[in-house]
C-alpha cells in the first residue's frame, strides 16, 4: 500500500539505544473498525496501518489479544512493543507512553435517530407509545363505572337508564363521559343512594384519568417536537445523552454538565437511541459509523458536527526504537491513494 522507503533512510542506532527485537510483540484490542479478530487473522483500520509499517521496515511480529488497560500497561512495561486498537492520543496517556503520528483524525460526535418518514406519520407513531397506550387503557374505567351506575339506576331511574342491558350500559357510559369532561348536560343523573356513591367516586377518579390522559398527549407531542429538531449538540441541553461507561465521551459529557446514561456496549447505546430511550449517543464517530453501516439502520445517522478532535495512533513505549521508522512509514502510508480507499472501506460515508 505504501511507497517503499529509500535505503539508508532510517537513522543509525546510537550508543545506549535499544535495538529492535527480532520478533515484535503487538498488543491488540478489538474495537471495530480498528481491529477485529477473525478465525486465524486480524483485520481493521489500525491493523492495516501497522502491517504497512511492518512491511516497510521488514519487521516480523505476533499479535497478542488484550483489553485496553492491558495494552496500555503492557506497552508502558515493555511487554508489548506496539499497541493497536483505535487508541487516541491524550495528555494522560502521553505522560507514560509515546505515540506514532496519527493515522486517522476524527472527533467526538453524535448518533441520533433520524427524522425519517413524513411528519404526520412520525406524529401518529407517538400515539402508540407505551405511556400513551397505558393512559388510553385507563379510559376503560368509563365502561366499569357505566355498568355500576346502570346496575343501581336501572330500577330507580329506568327513564334515563334503560333496564335493557345494551341501551342501559350505553346510557351509563354516556353519563360517565359527560361527568368526566365536566360538560354536564344534565340529561342523565343518578337518583338512588348507590348511584350517588358511584357518582361521587367517579367525579374524583375522573380527575385522575383525564389528567393522566392529557399528560400522555402532551408528553407525546413534546417528544415528537424535540426528537425532530436535533441538529447539533446545543439542541440536547437539559436532556440525557447516552455514552459508553468510562469512555472519553462519558467523561466529556460529565465535564460539560450534560446528563449521561451509560451503557456497557455500543450496540446497547445505539439500540436505546433507535427505540427513543435516549435522544442521542456521544461516541468516537468511527465506531458508530461502522456499526451503523453493518446494521444498515437508516434511523441512526452520525451527525457531522465535531465535538472534540481525536487523533488515532499506534502506542509505543516512551523510549521505543520503533518510533522514528514507524512515523516515516506512516507518513508514506497515509499519503497514498490506497489509504483513502481503506478509510472508505472501514468508515463508509453514507
C-alpha positions in Angstrom: 0.0 0.0 0.0 2.7 2.5 1.0 5.7 3.5 -1.1 9.0 1.8 -0.2 11.4 3.8 2.0 14.7 4.7 0.5 17.7 2.5 1.7 19.6 4.2 4.4 16.6 6.5 5.3 16.4 5.1 8.9 18.8 6.7 11.4 21.6 4.6 12.6 21.3 3.1 16.1 23.1 5.3 18.7 25.0 4.0 21.7 22.7 3.1 24.5 19.6 3.0 22.2 17.5 -0.2 22.4 17.7 -2.5 19.4 14.6 -3.5 17.5 13.7 -7.1 18.6 13.9 -9.9 16.1 10.1 -10.5 16.6 7.9 -7.7 17.8 5.0 -8.4 20.3 2.0 -6.4 19.3 -0.8 -6.0 21.9 -4.2 -5.6 20.2 -7.7 -5.0 21.4 -10.9 -5.5 19.4 -12.9 -2.3 18.8 -14.3 -2.4 15.2 -13.5 -0.9 12.7 -9.9 -0.5 14.0 -9.2 -4.1 14.9 -11.4 -7.3 14.6 -10.2 -10.8 15.3 -11.0 -13.4 12.6 -10.5 -17.1 12.8 -6.8 -17.0 12.0 -6.0 -13.3 11.4 -6.8 -9.7 12.4 -8.3 -7.0 10.2 -9.3 -3.4 10.6 -8.0 0.1 10.0 -5.2 0.1 12.7 -4.2 -3.4 11.6 -3.7 -2.2 8.0 -1.7 0.8 9.2 0.5 -1.3 11.4 1.0 -4.1 8.8 2.1 -1.4 6.2 4.6 -0.1 8.7 5.9 -3.5 9.5 6.2 -4.4 5.8 8.1 -1.2 5.0 10.6 -1.9 7.8 10.9 -5.7 7.3 9.7 -6.4 10.8 8.2 -9.7 11.9 5.6 -9.7 14.7 2.9 -11.6 16.6 -0.4 -10.4 17.8 -1.5 -10.8 21.5 -5.2 -10.0 22.2 -5.7 -7.8 25.3 -8.2 -5.3 26.6 -7.4 -1.5 26.6 -5.9 -1.4 30.1 -3.7 -4.4 29.3 -2.5 -2.9 26.0 -1.6 0.4 27.6 0.1 -1.2 30.7 1.9 -3.7 28.5 3.3 -1.1 26.2 4.4 1.0 29.2 6.0 -2.0 30.9 7.7 -3.3 27.8 5.7 -6.5 27.5 4.3 -5.1 24.2 6.5 -3.4 21.6 3.4 -1.8 19.9 -0.2 -1.3 21.0 -3.1 -1.4 18.5 -6.9 -1.0 18.6 -8.1 2.5 18.0 -6.4 4.3 20.8 -6.5 8.1 20.8 -3.7 10.5 21.8 -4.4 12.0 25.2 -2.4 14.1 27.6 -3.0 11.5 30.3 -1.5 8.6 28.2 1.3 10.8 26.8 2.7 11.1 30.3 3.6 7.4 30.4 3.6 6.3 26.7 4.6 7.6 23.3 2.5 7.6 20.2 3.2 7.4 16.5 2.0 10.1 14.1 -1.8 9.9 13.7 -3.1 7.6 11.0 -6.7 9.0 11.3 -8.2 12.1 12.8 -11.8 12.4 13.9 -13.7 13.8 16.8 -16.5 13.0 19.3 -19.8 13.0 17.5 -23.4 12.2 18.0 -25.6 9.3 16.8 -29.2 10.4 16.7 -32.5 8.9 15.5 -33.3 10.2 12.0 -36.4 12.3 11.3 -37.2 9.7 8.5 -40.7 9.5 7.2 -43.4 12.1 7.0 -44.1 14.4 9.8 -47.7 13.1 10.0 -46.5 9.5 10.3 -43.9 10.4 13.0 -46.5 12.3 15.0 -49.0 9.4 14.7 -46.3 7.0 15.8 -46.0 8.8 19.1 -49.6 7.9 19.9 -48.8 4.2 20.0 -46.1 4.7 22.6 -46.3 2.6 25.8 -47.1 5.5 28.1 -49.8 6.8 25.8 -51.4 3.3 25.5 -51.4 2.9 29.3 -53.3 6.2 29.6 -55.7 5.1 26.9 -56.4 1.9 28.8 -57.4 3.9 31.8 -60.4 5.1 29.8 -61.7 1.6 30.2 -62.9 2.8 33.6 -65.7 4.5 31.6 -67.2 1.1 30.9 -66.7 -0.1 34.5 -68.4 2.9 36.1 -71.0 2.9 33.4 -72.0 -0.6 34.3 -72.0 0.2 38.0 -74.3 3.2 37.7 -76.6 1.3 35.4 -76.9 -1.6 38.0 -78.1 0.9 40.6 -80.2 3.1 38.4 -82.0 0.6 36.1 -84.8 0.2 38.6 -84.7 3.6 40.4 -84.4 5.6 37.2 -85.5 3.5 34.2 -86.4 6.6 32.2 -82.8 7.7 32.0 -81.0 4.4 32.4 -82.9 1.8 30.3 -83.5 -1.5 32.0 -82.3 -3.4 28.9 -78.5 -4.2 29.1 -77.3 -2.6 25.8 -79.1 0.7 26.0 -78.8 0.9 29.8 -75.0 0.4 29.8 -74.7 2.8 26.9 -76.6 5.4 29.0 -74.2 4.7 31.9 -71.1 5.2 29.7 -72.6 8.4 28.3 -73.2 9.7 31.9 -69.5 8.8 32.7 -68.2 10.7 29.7 -70.3 13.8 30.4 -69.2 13.8 34.1 -65.5 13.2 33.3 -65.4 16.1 30.8 -67.4 18.3 33.0 -69.8 19.1 30.2 -72.8 18.5 32.4 -75.7 18.3 30.0 -78.0 17.2 32.9 -79.9 14.8 30.7 -79.0 11.9 33.0 -78.3 11.9 36.8 -78.4 9.2 39.5 -81.3 9.1 41.9 -80.5 6.0 44.1 -78.2 6.0 47.1 -75.9 3.6 45.3 -75.9 5.8 42.2 -74.9 8.9 44.3 -72.0 7.0 45.8 -70.8 5.8 42.4 -71.1 9.4 41.1 -69.1 10.8 44.0 -66.3 8.2 43.5 -66.3 8.7 39.7 -66.0 12.5 39.9 -62.7 12.2 41.8 -61.5 9.2 39.7 -62.3 11.1 36.5 -60.0 14.0 37.5 -57.1 11.5 37.8 -58.0 9.7 34.5 -58.3 12.9 32.4 -55.1 14.4 33.9 -53.1 11.3 33.0 -54.6 11.2 29.5 -53.8 14.9 29.0 -50.2 14.4 30.3 -49.7 11.4 27.9 -50.8 13.5 24.9 -48.6 16.4 26.0 -45.6 14.2 26.5 -46.0 12.5 23.1 -46.2 15.9 21.3 -43.2 17.2 23.3 -41.1 14.2 22.5 -42.1 14.4 18.8 -41.2 18.0 18.6 -37.8 17.6 20.4 -36.9 14.5 18.5 -37.4 16.1 15.2 -35.2 19.2 15.9 -31.9 17.6 16.9 -29.3 19.1 14.6 -26.4 19.9 16.9 -25.2 19.3 20.5 -26.8 22.5 21.7 -30.2 21.0 20.9 -29.6 18.5 23.6 -29.1 20.9 26.5 -31.0 19.6 29.6 -31.6 16.2 28.1 -29.9 12.8 28.8 -27.3 11.6 26.3 -26.1 8.1 26.0 -22.4 7.1 26.2 -20.2 4.1 26.9 -19.3 3.7 30.5 -15.8 5.0 31.4 -15.3 6.3 27.9 -13.9 9.6 26.6 -17.4 10.6 25.6 -18.9 9.9 29.1 -16.0 12.0 30.6 -16.6 14.8 28.2 -20.3 14.9 28.8 -19.7 15.0 32.6 -17.2 17.8 32.3 -19.6 19.9 30.2 -22.6 19.4 32.5 -24.7 17.1 30.4 -26.8 14.3 32.0 -25.5 11.0 30.9 -26.9 7.5 30.6 -24.1 5.0 30.3 -24.1 1.7 28.5 -21.8 -1.3 28.5 -21.6 -1.8 24.8 -22.0 0.4 21.7 -24.9 -1.8 20.5 -26.8 -1.1 23.7 -26.3 2.6 23.2 -27.4 2.6 19.5 -30.4 0.4 20.4 -31.6 2.8 23.0 -31.3 5.7 20.5 -33.2 3.7 18.0 -36.1 3.0 20.4 -36.2 6.5 21.7 -35.0 5.8 25.3 -32.3 8.4 24.8 -32.4 11.1 22.1 -28.7 10.7 21.2 -25.4 8.9 22.0 -22.0 10.6 22.0 -19.1 8.5 20.9 -16.0 8.4 18.7 -17.6 8.5 15.2 -15.6 5.7 13.6 -17.2 3.1 15.9 -20.9 4.1 15.5 -20.4 4.8 11.7 -19.0 1.3 11.3 -21.8 -0.3 13.4 -24.5 1.7 11.7 -23.1 0.6 8.3 -23.3 -3.0 9.4 -26.9 -2.6 10.7 -27.9 -0.7 7.6 -30.0 1.3 10.0 -31.2 4.5 8.3 -32.7 5.8 11.5 -29.3 6.2 13.1 -27.0 8.6 11.1 -24.0 10.1 12.8 -24.1 13.9 12.9 -21.2 15.6 11.2 -20.6 18.1 14.0 -17.2 17.6 15.6 -17.5 18.0 19.3 -13.8 17.5 20.1 -10.8 16.4 18.0 -9.5 12.9 18.4 -6.2 11.6 16.8 -5.8 7.8 16.4 -2.3 6.5 16.6 -0.1 3.4 17.4 1.1 3.2 21.0 4.8 2.9 21.7 6.9 3.0 24.8 8.5 6.3 25.8 12.0 5.3 24.5 11.0 3.0 21.7 13.5 2.5 18.8 10.4 1.9 16.6 9.2 5.4 16.8 11.1 7.1 14.0 10.9 4.3 11.4 7.1 3.9 12.3 6.5 7.6 11.7 8.3 7.6 8.4 6.4 4.6 7.2 3.0 6.1 8.4 3.7 9.3 6.6 4.2 7.4 3.4 1.2 5.1 4.0 -1.4 7.9 4.9 -0.4 9.9 1.8 -1.0 7.0 -0.6 -4.3 6.8 -2.5 -4.8 3.3 -1.3 -5.1 4.6 2.3 -8.1 6.7 1.2 -9.6 3.5 -0.1 -9.0 1.9 3.2 -10.7 4.7 5.1 -13.7 4.5 2.8 -13.8 0.7 3.2 -13.7 0.8 7.0 -15.5 4.1 7.6 -18.0 4.4 4.7 -19.7 7.8 4.3 -23.4 7.4 3.5 
